[in-house]
Amino acid sequence: MNPKINVKERTETQGAAMSAERQAAIRMIANDLHRLNQSVMRAVEAGLSVELIRSARHHGGKGNWGDLMVPVIFADDTAEPDDLEKI
C-alpha cells in the first residue's frame, strides 16, 4: 500500500523541478482560482446558482493544453436548471 502524500508536499516536490516561469504561472492560476471560488460563494450567498462550463480548449502547439471556462448564472433557484433563464 502506498502512503498518501498530501497535496502541499506533492506540489512542492513537483515545483522544485520546474522553471521560475512555470512556477509563477501555477501561482497565478492558484490565486485566480481562489478569487473565482470566493466570487462563486458570494454569488451563491446572494441567491444565485453558478455553473462553470468548458467553452473551449486552448492548445499550446507542443502537446500542452488548457480548458477555457465560462460561467452560467441561474437567477431563479426555485425552478429546475433546464427551465431557468440563463444570464
Buried (B, 14 or more C-beta within 10 A) or exposed (E): EEEEEEEEEEEEEEEEEEEEEEBEEBEEEEEEEEEBEEEBEEBEEEEBBBEEEEEEEEEEEEEEEEEEEEBEBBEEEEEEEEEBEEE
